[in-house]
Amino acid sequence: MTIKGGLKCSEAGDINYTTTKNTKNVTEKLELMKYSPRLKKRTLHKEVKLKS
């Protein structure tokens, strides 16, 4: 089963990226260092659920 999710910037609070995740293989939430266009630097992005 795959679900859609977004990656939310921990500093600015914007959802900048979308992703899909297989819930059978990966149970924990994603945390990645990604580029934030508003802050113009790399920040920690955490996975959040998207409204369908």
C-alpha positions in Angstrom: 0.0 0.0 0.0 1.5 3.4 -1.0 0.4 6.7 0.4 1.1 10.3 -0.8 2.8 12.7 1.5 4.4 16.0 1.6 7.7 17.2 2.9 7.3 20.3 5.2 10.1 22.6 6.0 10.7 22.7 9.8 11.9 26.3 9.8 9.5 28.1 7.3 6.5 25.7 7.6 6.0 25.4 3.8 5.3 22.1 2.0 7.8 22.3 -0.8 8.0 18.6 -2.0 5.6 15.7 -2.5 6.5 12.0 -2.2 5.0 8.5 -2.1 5.9 5.9 0.5 5.3 2.2 0.7 3.9 1.7 4.2 4.7 -2.0 4.3 8.4 -1.5 4.0 8.9 1.9 5.7 7.0 2.6 8.9 8.8 5.7 10.3 8.3 9.2 9.0 10.8 10.6 6.4 13.2 13.4 7.5 15.4 14.7 4.7 17.7 17.7 4.2 16.1 19.6 1.2 16.4 23.0 -0.3 13.9 25.6 0.9 13.2 28.3 -1.8 11.9 30.9 0.7 14.9 30.7 2.9 17.4 30.0 0.1 19.2 27.3 2.0 19.0 23.6 2.9 16.8 22.8 5.9 15.3 19.7 7.5 12.0 18.6 5.9 9.6 16.2 7.7 6.9 14.1 6.2 3.3 15.2 6.6 0.0 13.9 5.2 -1.5 15.7 2.2 -5.2 16.4 1.9 -6.7 14.3 -0.8 
